[in-house]
C-alpha cells in the first residue's frame, strides 16, 4: 500500500493508506481499533467501480508510524488530508465511523470546499463522563488481555440480533477476528484519545452537505451524541437507524446504501445548480 510522510504536532509521521478504484474521490476514516478494510470492506467494494477510494490507517493501525506522543484529533486529521493529497484528490466525499467520524468532522471543518459531502456515523462532539469511564475500562481490559476486550466490544457494540450471536461457534470466530484486529499499543493510544475528544468548536465551520447517522441501539456512543452533532453542523441531516455502534459491521448493505445514496443525491443537487440550505430532516 502507498505511504506518505506528513508532519504532526509532535513530529514526523508516515501514513499508510488504502488506494483503490477510479473516479470521484471518497475518503474513509476508520474507528478505534479498526482498519479501513475491516471497518468499510463492503462499502469499499461498492464504491471502487465508480470512485477513487482512499482510506488512511490512522496512528495505531497498520504500518503508520509517528513519534508515539499522545494522539490528537487534529493530528489524525492531518494524516487524512495528507493521504488524500498524496492520492491526487483535490476534492472528495468524506465518511467517518466513531472516532473516525470525529476526525472526519475536523477535516471537513478545516478543508472547506475540498470536502464535497460528509457522512458521520456514531460520532460525537465532546466526550462526556460516561464515555470517558467506558473507554478507560476498555484500555484496562486491553492491557490485561486483547481477547477480553474483543468479547466486551462484541457484547456492547453490536445489537443482540447480530449474526455472531446465532451460536457459540460464530461468537468465538468473531472474538478471534476482533482480537487479531486490535493492536495493544496502538489501540490503547486511540482509546486514550476517545476519552478526551472535544471538537464542538469546529463543527459550526463545516460547510459541506452533511449526513449524521445515529444507531438507536448504540450504547457505546448513544444517539444523543449524534443528535448534538447534527445540531452543531450547519444544515446537517440526521438519520436514525435500527443499529448498534457497530452498524457498518452488522448491517454493511444498509450502511453502504445510506452513504452511496447521500453522495449521489448531493451530486444530483450540484448538477441541478447552486445548493440552498433547507430544513434539517430526521428519519
Steps between C-alpha positions, in 0.01 A plus 500: 500500500619858441644712780539873544709706739337782694574715802296470819510731800744260668720436196513291182255228402489253211142411412402176329180523300275285286459633144271325255249563221464797265270799467383765744680470832359356822711505818412256779611544862489191722414473867691397812687172476385447142654510153357647178415163347372360830278803562384567144558183299156482332489875440843492332388219269190696397681832455810394310340448151398869489716673758861538604499372857766623743502371857792584732612279785490743792782492755467176692388301195685329215859608443436871559772645722543815708697616804287306750367817664137513618264523204283800419207539263689772313799272443283217369327754274843591361557134416168486312568812295856386426374169360233674290753746357757228429233306308434808286156584638433873477140443614335201659203358685582413862364220720591427862398244762527555879838663574536521123183710490656746745813517285297534179303788651827675587624450142176643360524801731856570389483418128197703393403451136730199454245284686200445271286302744545377855351186658549448874396178671515456880702815549492748785596858577633468856583196711279500808562331836327176400703463181822584680434225756409253227809556287725498807355160588567376148862613530537306825351189341730537200803516732394173665388296199409608144248217481316634806457836330378327185232319701381819668491691170298225333255496790454878516562644153269257318127451538369171638383404150852513352598187302782401734250438779325219311715233667810464717728405212407812302567718804842343561598552135411867528690532828811364330458738205461808720784399731727466196396845375578679826862609549569537874718811489334671204142431606580620853622833357178537302289416806682763702404755233140375510491606865601858413325592174372857485422628150187706578675825406581367152158374398337836413777555242389204286351608167465165320157334467502268801321182607518392864400137565388397848444138602197475726662203676845657540605466864865591437434848360126545566279679245484824696861557398413482130199722560734758649733465200210567263406809698854638484575424132321764290217351293586141592249226435447256789394142427420242768554135410420176680856408586769495763837672513635240257231573238750497205613152611161346581299663216757573227244511217278749681795717602637494147161594360473805726847620401466446125149649487615813682802543273288449188231736628752774570647453151155534343436819696832643389423417135163672529652830612602688816397329821295672765488383857164353591347387824670220690324169439483198729386148423 
